[in-house]
Amino acid sequence: MNPLINPLVFLAGLLLVAQPAMADRKNGFDLSGALVPASEILRGGPPRDGIPSINEPVFQPPGNEPLWRKNDLMLTFDASESSFAYPVGILNWHEIVNHRLDEGSVLITFCPLCGTGMAFDPVVEGRTLTFGVSGLLYNSDLLMYDHQTESLWSQIDGRAISGPLVGKKLKPVAIRHELWRGWQERVGKNGLVLSTDTGHRRNYRLSPYGDYDHSERLYFPVTHASRKYHPKTWVLGWSYNGESKAWPFPELADHGAVLEDQIGGKAVTLHYDPDVPSAELRDEYGTLLPATRAFWFAWYTFHPDTDVFEAE
């Protein structure tokens, strides 16, 4: 077991002055040939694997986990036989879960600085990759690395930006953002929750990021910025057919719970839930699409040409 980490010490590490790479290596990663300037790849504070990924996740029935309260946020993934919940209280401290299933694997990722919970199929070129936390950031977003080749991957882009797999993409997987109570009501007995038995001692009820979700302050610089909304305004974003679009939650609240829209020539429907808050994007067949719930600043810096839905 790792010693108990003081949240203030953890946060202080994140607030260390981010220094650009002085050479083509950073935290031991080869940045030569990177798709983004090495000077914009910054140390986040903790070293490589200082935020430990969960590589052997343990799951249990929801009734066996007393820690979570009805309004606690979960990332949830529906497999063929069961639905899995990954509490954000755990993901704040670990950021990555490498989850092997009988039918394949799913990579669960969460960047507390961008608010982005995203899932991917970790199979690349026929090989199942596993991932860790590099301790590096690009545009304030988590840079993951795969254990097999030590390529660096941008979470929001889902793309390798350096290393042997540079330019390769991960296939996004649709997940939901649900409250603990709502997820249990939806899945009934077909649910399993990630256990707090992670092999590490953490206070999973305490976020090491304090009031970051509400503050206008960013800990790290980004390449594109917009003041159209508060930087921590929640949006749902998706890209299709060369177009990107953001649906800010305040606009969805003004519009109503259901919105029919288009992006890249494709008809989509949004279902907005103000209680979480979250939104789901579905295609014309009702299939859940792998849209990204993110802070406005994070979506915009990766998609500065994004369209933005505005309620009439």
C-alpha positions, -999 to +999 in steps of 0.1 A: +000+000+000+012+035-008+013+060+021-016+083+026-013+113+003-021+147+018-045+164-007-028+198-001+006+183-010-010+167-041-025+200-051+008+219-044+025+195-069+000+205-096+006+241-089+044+239-094+056+261-121+051+242-154+084+244-173+086+236-210+108+208-223+144+220-227+152+190-248+134+162-267+127+142-235+103+149-207+096+127-177+116+101-196+094+103-227+109+109-262+093+140-276+113+141-309+089+141-338+060+152-316+029+165-334+027+195-310+056+218-299+076+202-272+075+236-254+038+232-250+041+198-233+043+207-196+049+189-164+018+187-143+035+183-110+034+146-101+060+125-119+053+096-143+029+072-125+028+096-096-009+095-102-013+056-104-036+041-130-058+012-119-046-018-138-063-046-118-098-031-111-120-048-086-158-045-089-186-053-066-224-050-063-236-015-055-251-026-022-216-036-009-202-001-014-214+023+014-191+052+005-211+068-023-241+091-018-270+095-041-257+126-059-221+114-064-211+114-101-202+082-119-189+075-154-208+045-165-203+020-193-228-006-205-213-039-216-233-067-231-240-084-198-236-057-172-232-020-166-201-007-148-198+025-127-165+043-122-169+069-094-154+102-102-143+103-065-119+075-074-110+088-109-099+122-094-070+103-078-062+077-105-074+092-139-071+059-158-087+025-154-075-004-176-106-026-176-104-061-192-137-077-201-146-111-215-157-094-247-127-071-249-112-042-230-122-006-223-100+022-213-117+046-189-100+080-186-107+112-166-089+145-166-099+166-135-084+197-150-106+196-181-135+178-166-133+152-193-144+117-187-138+097-219-136+060-228-117+043-256-112+009-273-075+003-264-068-020-294-043-004-318-030-023-348-044-056-334-027-052-300-044-043-267-026-015-251-027-006-214-021+030-202-006+050-174-005+087-164+026+104-178+026+133-155+026+156-185-001+178-199-009+194-232-035+222-232-041+214-196-053+180-206-041+146-195-013+130-216-016+092-212+012+068-222+009+032-233+030+007-214+038-012-246+056+015-266+057+046-243+039+067-269+022+098-254-015+101-261-037+132-258-069+123-240-093+148-257-078+142-291-076+104-285-044+105-306-008+096-300+013+128-302+047+113-298+065+080-298+064+049-320+026+052-324+026+089-332-005+098-353-025+067-344-060+072-330-080+054-303-116+045-311-139+064-287-164+044-267-197+059-256-202+063-218-226+082-196-223+106-167-248+096-141-256+101-105-251+071-082-288+069-074-298+073-111-274+047-124-287+022-098-323+029-108-315+025-145-295-008-143-311-025-113-293-057-104-271-056-136-246-032-122-211-034-107-192-005-093-154+000-091-143-008-056-124+015-034-101-015-028-076+000-053-044-010-036-038+026-026-048+046+004-068+077-006-097+097+008-120+091-021-147+114-007-122+143-008-112+159-041-076+172-042-087+200-065-108+220-041-131+246-058-113+243-092-146+233-109-161+267-102-131+290-103-122+310-134-086+301-128-067+276-150-036+260-136-019+257-169-019+277-202-038+267-233-033+276-269-068+290-276-091+308-253-126+322-255-146+343-230-179+335-246-187+315-214-172+310-180-142+287-186-157+260-164-191+260-180-201+225-188-206+217-225-212+185-246-190+184-276-188+161-306-170+161-340-183+145-371-175+147-408-149+175-403-172+196-381-172+202-344-200+215-322-205+224-286-238+224-267-234+245-236-255+233-207-269+268-199-281+270-235-297+235-232-313+245-200-329+275-218-340+253-247-355+223-228-347+187-221-347+174-257-331+191-287-330+179-323-300+192-342-275+185-370-237+183-372-217+175-403-249+167-422-259+141-395-292+144-376-287+140-338-308+143-307-296+156-273-312+147-240-303+171-212-305+162-176-300+193-153-299+172-122-265+157-130-259+179-150-252+159-181-263+155-217-265+125-240-261+126-278-279+100-300-281+094-337-312+089-358-314+053-346-312+061-309-276+049-306-256+066-279-227+085-294-193+091-278-197+128-272-174+146-247-186+163-215-160+190-208-154+224-195-159+250-221-122+261-221-111+226-227-134+219-256-126+253-272-088+250-270-089+217-289-117+229-312-113+267-318-134+265-349-163+248-331-199+257-338-218+265-307-255+259-301-274+289-287-310+287-276-333+312-293 
